[in-house]
């Protein structure tokens, strides 16, 4: 028995914990090898005179335009087919949304941060990752890009077919309540924004050098998975710009009746993700300077 206890002790010493747990994990940051970005100011008037500010907004516009163009065109292609087996189907729609987010975040992350979503922008603003000035500008540009993207799709499809197949607009599907739709949007956006925080965390980037390169991959994959789960419920919004762009171009009661869900749900989900990451995962409010 004593020999067995000695073996256990030697094993514990030979293979120590690489990552501290519990209270030790919270104090592990004292010798951190990364620099925590300072909180962004609430207002940053000097941004308005910087070309990089407007360049970032243009990047958000173009990215959201391309996002709506590819994804809504995919939705229309599936709806036009007389059989889901003759098209890419729901899985293909989910892949188009997730794949485009992966590609566009990769392309624009170094310019604007690659938000492409007002809910992501809102969550990052709450976490003090960007100023209110930039957050409002991003949301405006994202919304305009979404409207333009959906408009181009309508031009390709024609007014009659575009209206017949609902124009890719989000609405709560028959058999589900507004509460179901709101809950799906909250949880879906939480998954997305939580993934964004985790994939772009400064501490993780320092510890795992490959994370900045691969950050767009988990974000795109999160979008793909959420779409698989919630397309049957709401068509999956989790992006107020995407929902608004499609609703404006579709412009029928079906697209407007439940539209509030696709703003309230994503913003609540983003706020919860920001709170969870900041307070629980990083415990930033409880760390001494």
C-alpha positions in Angstrom: 0.0 0.0 0.0 2.8 2.4 0.9 4.6 1.6 -2.4 1.4 2.4 -4.3 1.0 5.8 -2.5 4.6 6.5 -3.4 4.0 5.8 -7.1 1.0 8.2 -7.1 3.1 10.9 -5.4 5.9 10.4 -8.0 3.4 10.5 -10.8 1.9 13.8 -9.6 5.3 15.4 -9.4 6.4 14.0 -12.8 3.3 15.3 -14.6 2.4 18.6 -12.9 -0.6 20.7 -14.0 0.3 22.7 -17.1 -2.7 25.0 -16.6 -3.5 26.2 -13.1 -7.1 25.7 -12.0 -9.4 27.3 -9.4 -8.0 30.4 -7.6 -4.5 29.7 -9.0 -5.8 30.3 -12.5 -7.1 33.7 -11.6 -3.7 34.8 -10.1 -1.8 33.2 -13.1 -2.2 36.5 -15.1 0.3 38.3 -12.8 3.2 37.1 -14.9 1.2 37.4 -18.2 3.2 37.6 -21.4 0.5 39.6 -23.2 -0.8 43.1 -23.2 -4.4 43.7 -22.2 -5.8 46.3 -24.6 -7.0 49.4 -22.7 -10.8 50.0 -22.7 -11.9 52.1 -25.7 -13.2 55.6 -24.8 -16.9 56.1 -25.0 -16.5 59.0 -27.5 -13.6 59.4 -29.8 -14.1 62.6 -31.8 -10.6 62.3 -33.4 -11.7 59.2 -35.2 -13.9 61.4 -37.4 -10.9 63.0 -39.0 -9.0 59.7 -39.6 -9.0 57.9 -43.0 -8.7 54.5 -41.2 -12.0 55.2 -39.5 -13.8 55.6 -42.8 -11.8 52.8 -44.5 -13.1 50.5 -41.8 -16.7 51.6 -42.4 -16.4 51.0 -46.1 -14.9 47.5 -45.4 -18.0 46.8 -43.2 -20.3 48.0 -46.0 -18.7 45.9 -48.7 -18.4 42.8 -46.5 -22.1 43.0 -45.4 -23.1 43.6 -49.1 -21.2 40.5 -50.2 -22.6 38.5 -47.2 -26.2 39.3 -48.2 -25.6 38.8 -51.9 -24.2 35.3 -51.5 -26.5 34.1 -48.7 -29.8 35.4 -49.9 -29.1 34.2 -53.4 -28.4 30.8 -52.0 -31.7 30.9 -50.1 -33.6 31.9 -53.2 -32.0 29.1 -55.2 -33.1 26.5 -52.7 -36.7 27.9 -52.5 -37.0 28.0 -56.3 -36.2 24.3 -56.6 -39.1 21.9 -56.6 -37.2 19.5 -54.3 -34.6 20.1 -51.6 -32.7 17.1 -53.0 -32.1 19.0 -56.3 -30.5 21.9 -54.5 -28.0 22.5 -51.7 -30.9 22.3 -49.2 -30.9 23.6 -45.6 -27.4 22.4 -45.0 -26.2 24.3 -48.1 -27.9 27.5 -46.8 -26.2 27.0 -43.4 -22.8 26.5 -45.2 -23.3 29.6 -47.3 -23.8 31.8 -44.2 -21.0 30.2 -42.2 -18.6 30.0 -45.1 -19.1 33.6 -46.1 -18.6 34.8 -42.5 -15.4 32.8 -42.4 -14.1 34.3 -45.6 -15.2 37.9 -44.9 -13.9 37.9 -41.3 -10.6 36.7 -42.7 -10.5 39.4 -45.3 -11.6 42.4 -43.1 -10.4 41.5 -39.6 -7.2 43.6 -40.1 -9.2 46.6 -41.4 -12.4 46.9 -39.3 -12.3 43.9 -37.1 -14.6 42.0 -39.4 -17.9 42.5 -37.5 -20.4 42.3 -40.4 -23.1 42.2 -37.8 -24.6 44.9 -35.5 -25.0 42.4 -32.7 -21.3 41.6 -32.8 -20.5 45.3 -32.8 -22.9 45.9 -29.9 -21.4 43.2 -27.9 -17.9 44.4 -28.5 -19.0 48.0 -27.6 -20.4 46.8 -24.3 -17.1 45.1 -23.5 -15.3 48.4 -24.3 -13.5 47.1 -27.4 -14.6 50.0 -29.5 -16.0 53.5 -29.1 -19.6 54.5 -29.4 -18.6 56.6 -32.4 -17.2 53.6 -34.3 -20.0 51.3 -33.2 -22.8 53.6 -34.5 -20.8 54.1 -37.8 -20.3 50.4 -38.2 -24.0 49.6 -37.7 -25.1 52.2 -40.2 -22.6 50.9 -42.8 -23.6 47.3 -42.1 -27.2 48.1 -42.6 -26.7 50.0 -45.8 -24.5 47.1 -47.1 -27.2 44.6 -46.3 -29.9 46.6 -48.1 -27.7 46.9 -51.2 -26.9 43.2 -51.2 -30.5 42.1 -50.9 -31.4 44.7 -53.6 -29.0 43.2 -56.1 -30.4 39.7 -55.4 -33.9 41.0 -56.1 -32.6 42.5 -59.4 -31.3 39.1 -60.4 -34.4 37.1 -59.4 -37.0 39.6 -60.6 -39.8 41.2 -58.4 -42.3 38.3 -58.9 -40.0 35.4 -58.0 -38.4 37.4 -55.2 -41.7 38.1 -53.6 -43.0 34.6 -54.2 -40.1 33.1 -52.2 -40.2 35.7 -49.4 -36.9 37.3 -50.4 -34.9 35.5 -47.8 -36.7 37.6 -45.1 -36.8 36.3 -41.5 -40.1 35.5 -39.8 -41.3 33.0 -37.1 -42.3 29.8 -38.9 -45.8 28.4 -38.5 -46.0 26.1 -35.4 -43.7 28.3 -33.3 -44.6 31.2 -31.1 -43.0 34.6 -31.0 -41.4 33.5 -27.7 -39.8 30.6 -29.4 -38.4 32.8 -32.1 -37.1 35.3 -29.6 -35.4 32.6 -27.5 -33.9 31.1 -30.6 -32.4 34.4 -31.6 -31.1 35.2 -28.1 -29.3 31.8 -27.7 -28.1 31.7 -31.3 -26.5 35.2 -31.1 -25.0 34.3 -27.7 -23.3 31.4 -29.3 -21.9 33.6 -32.1 -20.8 36.5 -30.0 -19.3 34.3 -27.3 -17.3 32.6 -30.0 -16.1 36.0 -31.3 -14.9 36.9 -27.8 -13.1 33.6 -27.3 -11.5 33.6 -30.8 -10.1 37.1 -30.5 -9.2 37.1 -26.8 -5.8 38.8 -26.2 -4.7 36.3 -23.6 -5.5 33.3 -25.8 -3.7 34.9 -28.7 -0.6 35.2 -26.7 -0.7 31.6 -25.4 -1.7 30.0 -28.7 0.1 31.7 -31.5 -2.1 30.0 -34.1 -5.3 31.5 -32.8 -5.2 34.9 -34.7 -4.8 33.0 -37.9 -7.6 30.6 -37.2 -10.0 33.1 -35.5 -12.4 33.4 -38.5 -12.8 29.6 -38.6 -14.6 29.1 -35.3 -16.7 32.2 -35.9 -17.8 30.9 -39.3 -18.4 27.5 -37.9 -20.5 28.9 -35.1 -22.7 30.7 -37.7 -23.1 27.4 -39.6 -24.1 25.4 -36.5 -26.6 28.0 -35.3 -28.2 28.1 -38.8 -28.6 24.3 -38.8 -30.5 24.6 -35.5 -32.7 27.6 -36.1 -33.4 27.8 -39.8 -36.7 25.8 -39.2 -37.7 28.3 -36.5 -36.9 31.8 -37.7 -34.8 31.3 -40.8 -32.0 32.3 -38.5 -31.4 36.0 -38.1 -28.7 36.5 -35.4 -27.7 39.6 -37.5 -30.1 42.6 -37.4 -28.5 44.1 -40.6 -29.2 40.9 -42.5 -32.8 40.8 -41.3 -33.4 44.5 -42.0 -31.9 44.4 -45.4 -34.0 41.4 -46.5 -37.2 42.9 -44.9 -36.8 46.3 -46.6 -36.3 44.8 -50.1 -39.0 42.2 -49.6 -41.3 44.9 -48.0 -44.3 42.8 -47.2 -46.2 42.2 -43.9 -44.6 38.8 -43.5 -41.2 40.3 -43.2 -42.3 43.1 -40.8 -44.7 41.4 -38.4 -42.0 39.7 -36.3 -39.2 42.0 -37.3 -38.6 43.3 -33.7 -37.6 39.8 -32.7 -34.5 40.0 -35.0 -33.2 43.2 -33.3 -34.2 42.5 -29.6 -33.1 38.9 -29.6 -29.6 39.4 -31.1 -28.9 42.5 -28.9 -29.9 40.6 -25.8 -27.8 37.6 -26.8 -24.8 39.8 -27.6 -25.2 41.6 -24.2 -25.3 38.3 -22.3 -22.2 37.0 -24.2 -20.3 40.2 -23.4 -21.3 40.0 -19.7 -20.4 36.3 -19.5 -17.0 36.7 -21.2 -16.0 39.8 -19.2 -17.3 38.8 -15.8 -17.0 35.0 -15.7 -14.5 33.9 -18.3 -12.0 36.7 -17.9 -13.1 38.0 -14.5 -11.8 41.4 -15.5 -13.9 43.5 -13.0 -12.4 41.5 -10.2 -8.7 41.7 -11.2 -6.5 44.2 -9.4 -4.5 46.6 -11.6 
